[in-house]
Every structure is written in C-alpha cells, then in structure tokens.
Amino acid sequence: MNFFPPVSPGLERVAVLERQIDASLERVWENVLDWEHLPWLHRKDFASIEPIEQGSWGWRVRTESTAQPGHPFTVELEVDLPEGHYVTRTLDGPSARTEIWTRLQPKGRDATSIRVEFWVPTFSKMSNEAIGKRYLALYQRLWSEDEAMMIERSEALRSKPVGKAAGESTVRIDLGTPSEVRARLPFCINFAGNTWRLCAVDDELVVHDAVCPHALGPLVDEPTEAEQPGQVECPWHGFRFDVRTGRSSDGRRLRLRTPPRLVEDTASGTLTLVMR
C-alpha cells in the first residue's frame, strides 16, 4: 500500500504497522471518530478522557495514560475522508510532536487494510528503535481490541429486529424450575428476536435487556465498584443501567428495552418468559 503522509518536518519514522481488520470501512471510520470508547474499551492504557473539540474534521481531547496518571496531555485526531487517511498528533506532554498516520483501504464487505506509520522527534537511533517497538506492541493490542468491538457491533446491527416481525412467532419460552434457573445464573437467552439476561439481585430473579441502547454493546458485566447492587456496565463506553428498572444509573438518560415477564407456572413448577 503506497502511502506518503504529509508529515511535519523534524520527525523520523520509527515503525510501520500493516494488518487487515475484519470489519467494514464504515465500521472502522466510525471507530476512529469515537473518542469516548478509549478509557473503557482500552482501560489498560487510558485512565481518563475529556473532550475539548470535535466535529466532522475529527476531535481534540485531554487524556491521561494509566502508565502516568495525573499527567494529562492533549491529543488531536484529524481525518481526511476523501484521501482515506487520518493523523493522530500529541500536542503536549512527554510525547509532544509525535504524529501517527493511518491509511485505510476497503478490502471487502467486512475487511479493511490499515497501514500505520509512527513518526517521532529525532533522538538517538537506539532510543527511536525502542520507541518504535513499543508503539508496534501497543497499537497491535489497541487495534485487536477495536476489531473485536467492531465485529460484535456489525453482528448486532445485522441481527437487530425490525418492528415486531422478528418476535411475533415466539411469545413464551420455558426455562426450567426455579432451582434449575438459579443454578445457571447469570445467563443470556435469545427470545423474541432479542437477547435478554437473567440474574439475581438481592435474591430476586431479574430479566433485563442484554444490549446497550447506545451502540449495541453487551450488557453482561457488573461494575466491581458499583455502590448499589443490580447494575450492569457496557464495556465499550461505560454506560450503566439499573437492571430492575432499566433506567440509566450514570445520569446519561438512556433506558433499556422493557423485558419479558418472568412467570412461574404453579401447576408444573417451571419458570417461563412471556412477552408483555
């Protein structure tokens, strides 16, 4: 892939990463412009993030790395959609003036090739070689984490039900006896065209939507530091919800879909999910 980025003067290329991402070009651009996922999906590397400015041109944020908490720095991402590339610049801090140029090319319905060039201020050859190796290891991991999210989001978009048609043929499903159900908790089940999760909160059986309404991320993890039981957190952008009410518990005013009812059949002693 030929790529000649308009790099700022005084920089040296220390590494190049080339790989294929198993996601469409549309999903990759969506991911590039989404700065909000960085401290959540990449929580091993980003401690926090605050937006400064954003638009169709890209974004500028103030962020901290987990390696150096308490030392924020400014990062700017600028896109050139017609040319199929973007640049990420570190504007201040220890890595100031670093530029990371990325070229995207579609390779099929669910495939995009990327070429990432890492340009840093010229130091000694030995230190730049070490810097290049660190960037390669970091960006291999970041892109792998992004790729997994993009694949899951693509599958969620394709399976998203349209209207009521997707679930009209299934109105109830038997789950087993209460003891059998509790022995499996927590677990997810596909029912009436949607994915639902069953869990116990204060010994009460609860059914809730297992898909985040923000970007269709999976709602299967409970935040370990939650002040109250019965919360789930999306690993993509950190949206939290109370599973008993479906309401947002982080003040961002989203709400989960109304779940099916959990009904116990007194005659058979089994629990059944029933559409409302």
C-alpha positions as CSV (number, residue, x, y, z in Angstrom):
1,M,0.0,0.0,0.0
2,N,1.7,3.2,-1.1
3,F,1.2,6.0,1.4
4,F,3.1,9.3,1.5
5,P,1.8,11.2,4.6
6,P,2.4,15.0,4.8
7,V,4.4,14.6,8.0
8,S,5.6,17.7,9.9
9,P,9.4,18.5,9.5
10,G,11.9,17.2,12.0
11,L,10.2,13.8,12.6
12,E,11.6,10.4,12.0
13,R,9.6,7.2,11.1
14,V,10.3,4.6,13.8
15,A,7.9,1.9,12.9
16,V,5.1,0.7,10.4
17,L,2.2,-1.5,11.2
18,E,0.3,-3.2,8.4
19,R,-2.6,-5.6,9.0
20,Q,-6.2,-6.4,8.0
21,I,-9.1,-5.6,10.2
22,D,-12.1,-7.9,9.8
23,A,-14.6,-5.0,9.7
24,S,-16.0,-2.8,7.0
25,L,-14.6,0.6,6.2
26,E,-17.7,2.2,7.6
27,R,-17.2,0.5,11.0
28,V,-13.6,1.4,11.1
29,W,-14.2,5.1,10.4
30,E,-17.0,5.0,13.0
31,N,-14.5,3.7,15.5
32,V,-11.8,6.2,14.5
33,L,-14.2,9.1,15.2
34,D,-15.3,7.7,18.5
35,W,-13.0,9.1,21.2
36,E,-15.4,8.1,24.0
37,H,-14.6,4.4,23.9
38,L,-10.9,4.9,24.7
39,P,-10.9,4.8,28.5
40,W,-13.5,2.0,28.5
41,L,-12.5,-0.5,25.8
42,H,-8.8,0.4,26.3
43,R,-8.9,0.9,30.0
44,K,-5.5,-0.7,30.4
45,D,-3.9,2.2,28.6
46,F,-6.3,5.2,29.0
47,A,-7.1,6.4,32.5
48,S,-9.4,9.3,31.6
49,I,-10.5,11.5,28.8
50,E,-12.2,14.9,28.4
51,P,-13.3,16.4,25.1
52,I,-12.1,19.8,24.0
53,E,-13.5,20.0,20.5
54,Q,-15.0,17.6,17.9
55,G,-16.6,17.7,14.5
56,S,-16.6,16.1,11.1
57,W,-12.9,17.0,10.9
58,G,-12.0,14.8,13.9
59,W,-11.6,15.5,17.6
60,R,-9.3,17.0,20.2
61,V,-9.2,15.7,23.8
62,R,-7.3,15.9,27.1
63,T,-6.4,12.4,28.3
64,E,-4.2,10.5,30.8
65,S,-2.4,7.3,30.4
66,T,-2.6,4.5,33.0
67,A,1.2,4.5,33.0
68,Q,1.4,8.1,34.1
69,P,-1.8,9.0,35.9
70,G,-2.0,12.7,37.0
71,H,-0.1,13.8,33.9
72,P,-2.7,14.8,31.3
73,F,-1.8,15.6,27.7
74,T,-3.6,16.8,24.6
75,V,-4.3,14.6,21.6
76,E,-5.8,15.7,18.3
77,L,-7.1,13.4,15.5
78,E,-7.7,14.9,12.1
79,V,-9.4,12.9,9.3
80,D,-9.2,13.2,5.5
81,L,-12.1,11.0,4.3
82,P,-11.6,11.6,0.6
83,E,-8.0,10.6,0.8
84,G,-8.7,7.7,3.2
85,H,-6.3,8.6,6.0
86,Y,-6.1,10.4,9.3
87,V,-3.4,11.6,11.7
88,T,-3.2,11.5,15.4
89,R,-1.0,14.2,16.9
90,T,0.2,14.5,20.5
91,L,0.3,18.2,21.1
92,D,2.0,18.4,24.6
93,G,3.4,16.2,27.3
94,P,6.3,13.7,27.0
95,S,5.3,12.6,23.5
96,A,4.7,16.1,22.1
97,R,5.0,16.4,18.4
98,T,4.5,12.7,17.8
99,E,2.4,12.0,14.7
100,I,0.7,8.7,13.9
101,W,-0.5,8.5,10.3
102,T,-3.0,5.8,9.4
103,R,-4.2,4.8,5.9
104,L,-7.4,2.8,5.4
105,Q,-8.4,0.8,2.3
106,P,-11.5,-1.4,2.0
107,K,-10.8,-5.0,1.1
108,G,-14.4,-6.4,1.1
109,R,-17.7,-6.3,2.9
110,D,-16.0,-7.0,6.2
111,A,-12.4,-6.3,5.6
112,T,-10.2,-3.2,5.8
113,S,-6.5,-3.0,5.4
114,I,-4.6,-0.5,7.6
115,R,-1.1,1.0,7.4
116,V,0.0,2.9,10.5
117,E,3.2,4.9,10.4
118,F,4.7,6.2,13.6
119,W,6.7,9.4,13.4
120,V,8.5,10.9,16.4
121,P,11.0,13.7,17.0
122,T,14.5,12.6,16.2
123,F,16.5,11.3,19.1
124,S,19.3,8.8,19.1
125,K,18.8,5.8,16.8
126,M,18.8,3.4,19.8
127,S,16.0,5.2,21.6
128,N,13.9,5.5,18.5
129,E,14.2,1.8,17.8
130,A,12.9,1.1,21.3
131,I,10.1,3.7,20.8
132,G,9.1,2.0,17.6
133,K,8.9,-1.4,19.2
134,R,6.7,-0.1,22.0
135,Y,4.3,1.6,19.5
136,L,4.0,-1.6,17.5
137,A,3.1,-3.6,20.5
138,L,0.7,-1.0,21.8
139,Y,-1.1,-0.5,18.5
140,Q,-1.4,-4.2,17.8
141,R,-3.3,-4.6,21.0
142,L,-5.4,-1.5,20.6
143,W,-6.5,-2.5,17.0
144,S,-7.2,-6.1,18.2
145,E,-9.5,-4.7,20.9
146,D,-11.1,-2.3,18.4
147,E,-11.6,-5.1,15.9
148,A,-13.4,-7.3,18.4
149,M,-15.8,-4.5,19.2
150,M,-16.4,-3.7,15.5
151,I,-17.1,-7.3,14.7
152,E,-19.6,-7.6,17.5
153,R,-21.2,-4.3,16.6
154,S,-21.6,-5.4,13.0
155,E,-23.2,-8.7,14.0
156,A,-25.6,-6.8,16.4
157,L,-26.6,-4.4,13.6
158,R,-27.4,-7.2,11.2
159,S,-29.4,-9.1,13.8
160,K,-31.3,-6.1,15.1
161,P,-35.0,-6.8,14.8
162,V,-37.1,-4.6,12.6
163,G,-40.6,-3.8,14.0
164,K,-42.5,-6.7,15.6
165,A,-42.0,-9.2,12.9
166,A,-38.8,-10.7,14.4
167,G,-40.5,-11.9,17.5
168,E,-44.1,-12.4,16.6
169,S,-43.9,-16.2,16.3
170,T,-42.4,-16.7,19.8
171,V,-44.5,-15.4,22.8
172,R,-43.2,-17.7,25.6
173,I,-40.3,-19.9,26.4
174,D,-39.9,-22.4,29.3
175,L,-36.7,-22.0,31.4
176,G,-37.0,-24.8,33.9
177,T,-37.6,-25.0,37.6
178,P,-36.6,-22.1,39.9
179,S,-33.7,-24.2,41.3
180,E,-32.5,-25.1,37.8
181,V,-32.7,-21.4,36.7
182,R,-30.8,-20.2,39.7
183,A,-28.1,-22.8,39.2
184,R,-27.3,-21.2,35.8
185,L,-27.3,-17.6,36.8
186,P,-26.3,-15.3,35.4
187,F,-27.0,-16.3,31.8
188,C,-28.3,-14.8,28.5
189,I,-31.1,-16.1,26.3
190,N,-32.3,-15.2,22.8
191,F,-36.1,-14.7,22.9
192,A,-38.5,-13.0,20.6
193,G,-35.7,-11.6,18.4
194,N,-33.7,-10.0,21.3
195,T,-31.1,-11.1,23.8
196,W,-32.0,-11.0,27.5
197,R,-30.0,-11.6,30.6
198,L,-31.3,-13.3,33.8
199,C,-29.6,-12.6,37.1
200,A,-30.4,-12.3,40.8
201,V,-30.4,-9.1,42.7
202,D,-30.9,-9.4,46.5
203,D,-32.1,-13.0,45.8
204,E,-34.8,-11.7,43.4
205,L,-34.7,-13.1,39.8
206,V,-34.5,-10.2,37.3
207,V,-34.7,-10.2,33.5
208,H,-33.1,-7.3,31.6
209,D,-32.0,-6.2,28.2
210,A,-28.5,-7.5,27.4
211,V,-27.8,-5.0,24.6
212,C,-26.8,-1.4,25.3
213,P,-29.1,1.1,23.6
214,H,-26.2,3.5,22.9
215,A,-24.2,1.4,20.4
216,L,-25.5,-2.2,20.9
217,G,-22.7,-3.2,23.2
218,P,-23.0,-6.2,25.5
219,L,-24.6,-5.7,28.9
220,V,-23.3,-8.7,30.8
221,D,-20.8,-7.3,33.2
222,E,-21.4,-5.8,36.6
223,P,-19.1,-3.0,37.6
224,T,-16.9,-4.2,40.5
225,E,-17.0,-0.8,42.3
226,A,-20.8,-0.3,42.0
227,E,-22.2,1.4,45.0
228,Q,-25.5,-0.4,44.7
229,P,-26.2,-4.0,43.5
230,G,-28.2,-4.7,40.3
231,Q,-26.2,-2.6,37.9
232,V,-24.6,-3.5,34.5
233,E,-22.0,-1.6,32.6
234,C,-21.3,-1.6,28.9
235,P,-17.5,-2.3,28.3
236,W,-17.5,-0.1,25.2
237,H,-18.4,3.3,26.5
238,G,-19.2,2.8,30.2
239,F,-22.9,3.3,30.1
240,R,-24.5,1.9,33.3
241,F,-28.1,0.7,34.0
242,D,-30.2,-0.5,36.9
243,V,-31.4,-3.9,35.8
244,R,-34.5,-3.8,37.9
245,T,-35.9,-0.6,36.4
246,G,-34.0,-0.4,33.1
247,R,-33.1,3.2,33.8
248,S,-29.7,4.8,33.3
249,S,-27.7,4.8,36.6
250,D,-25.0,7.2,35.4
251,G,-27.1,10.2,34.5
252,R,-26.9,9.8,30.8
253,R,-30.7,9.3,30.4
254,L,-30.8,6.2,28.3
255,R,-33.2,3.3,29.1
256,L,-33.2,-0.4,28.4
257,R,-36.0,-2.1,26.5
258,T,-38.9,-3.5,28.5
259,P,-38.1,-7.1,29.2
260,P,-40.4,-10.1,29.0
261,R,-42.2,-11.1,32.2
262,L,-40.9,-14.0,34.3
263,V,-43.9,-16.2,35.3
264,E,-44.0,-19.3,37.5
265,D,-46.4,-22.0,36.4
266,T,-47.8,-23.3,39.7
267,A,-49.1,-26.5,38.0
268,S,-45.7,-27.5,36.5
269,G,-43.4,-25.6,38.9
270,T,-41.5,-24.1,36.0
271,L,-40.5,-20.6,35.2
272,T,-41.5,-19.1,31.8
273,L,-40.6,-16.0,29.9
274,V,-43.7,-14.4,28.4
275,M,-43.8,-11.4,26.1
276,R,-45.7,-8.5,27.6
